[in-house]
């Protein structure tokens, strides 16, 4: 089933040059859009800087998870196992998680948890990134779904852990203030 869905999407590659260029652009360059969004949030003020910190921590943890999984499990990319249309060159490493989609989702979810509008737009871009990775022939749909899940879950966990640390820190500060009085 995974290959059938992959094939239906990937067989469109090479037929529509405008869509091919768009998918290649999204697949290769969307990280610059995420960097631009994070930088613009940085200049919006201190409240936005917390979001950026959480997004970067989430991205780092998702990269760590990706590296750990790739140490123990290898899943061949579609173009290794089958004759498929491939629009751009790719590494021959494991396809179990899509690093592009993983990072885009981690950052998007972190933004979404604080800024719903920007986060929603970035989530759509994350979905488009995953779709583009299938289109260009680098990942199966299941790789993208796993990446969406892991990236989102990591961001939610980071938010819960660091958010609760902030609450604990505020409570500790209040207790300390009471003791000092």
N, C-alpha and C positions, 0 to 999 in steps of 0.2 A: 504494500500500500504506500509506504514511504517513497519508494522509487517511482511508483505510478504518478503520484502527485508531483514529485520532482520533475519527472519527464514532461508532464503537461505544461508546467511553467517554463522549463528550460528549452523546450522545443520551439518556443516563441523567439528565443535569442537568435539573432542573425536575420530575422525577417523584417524587423522594423528598426531602421537605423537610428531614428530619433529616440525610441525607447531604449535601444542598446546604449546609446551615448548617455542617456539619463541614468540608467542602471549602473553603468561604469562610473559615472560621476558620483552617484550616491555611495556606491560600494567603496570607492577609493578616497573620496574627499569630504565625507560628511563629518569627520572628526573636527574639521576646521569650523564647521557651523557650531558644534558643541563647544569648542574653545571660545568662539566669539560670544555665544550666549553666556557662558560662565564669566568671561571678562566683563561683559556689559553688566551682569549682576553684581560683580565686584565693585564697580563704580557707583552702583545705586545705594550703597550704604552698608553699615555694620550688620543689619539684620539679614542681608543677603549673603554676607560672608560666611555665616553659619551653614547656609545651604551649600555653598561651594565646598566648604570643608567636608561636609557629609558626602557630597558627590565624589570628591577625590578619594576619601577613605573607602567608599563603596567600590569605586573603580579599582583601587589597589587590592581590595579583598577579592573581587571577582577575578582579577588577573592571577592572584595566588591560587584560587580554587581551580582555575583553568590549567595552570602549570601542574598542580598536584594531580589532577585527573589525567592529564596527558602523560605523566610519569608512569601511571599504572594501566592505562587503557588506550588502545589505538583503534580508531575507526577510520577506514580508508575514505578518502574524498570520492565523490561521485565520478569524477573524471579518471580516477585510478581504476575503479571497478568496472565502469561501463564506458561505452563510446557516447560521449555527450558533447554538446556545444559548450565550449569554454571561450569566453570573450577576453579575459585578461589572465596573465600568468599567475600561478599560485604556488605556494609552498606545498610540499608533499607530506606535511605533518597531519596529525589527527584532525578529523572533522567533527569530533564528538560535540564540541561547543564552538560556536562562531564567535571569535574574539571581537570582531566588529560589532556584532549584535549585542554581545554580552556587555561591552563597555557602554554602548549607546543606551541600553536599557538601564544599566546601573545609574548613569547620570540622569537620565530622563525621570526615573522613579524618584530619585532624591529631590529633583526639582519639583516634581508633581506633589510630593508630600508637603511642600511649603507654598508653592506657587501653582495653583491649579491650571490657569490658562496657559502659561508658558510650558508647564509640565505636560499638558495634554498635547500641545503642538509637538513637543520634543518626543513624546511617546509615539505619535504618528510617524515622525522621522525615524524612530527606532524600528518600527514595524516595516517601514519602507526599506531600511537598511537590511533587515533580515530577508525581505523579499528579493532585494537586489542580489544578495549572496546566492540565492537559489537561481535566479535568472542568469547570472554569469557563470554558473556551473560549479561553484565551490562547496556548497552545502546542501544537505537534504533538509526537507521541512522539519523533521524531528530534531535536527541540530539547532534550528532556529527556535523552535518551541522550547527546548531545554534551555537555550541561552536567555530567552525572554524570562523564563521562570527563575533561573539562577540569578540573573541580574536584578530582577525585581525583589526577590527574597533577600538577597544580600543587602540591598538598600534599606529595606524595611527593618532588617535586624540591626543594621548600623544605626538607623534612626532610633529604634527602641533602646539600644544600649547607651548611645551617647545622649539621647534625650533624657533617659532615667538618671544618668550621671549628673546632668545639669540640675535636675530636680533634687537629687541627693545633695549636690553642692549647695543649692539654695537653702535647703533645710539645715544643712550643717552650718551655713553662715548665720541663719536665724537663731539656731541654738547657741552659737558662739556669741552673738550679739546679746542674747538674753543672759548668758553667763556673765558677760562683762558688765552688765548693768548691776 
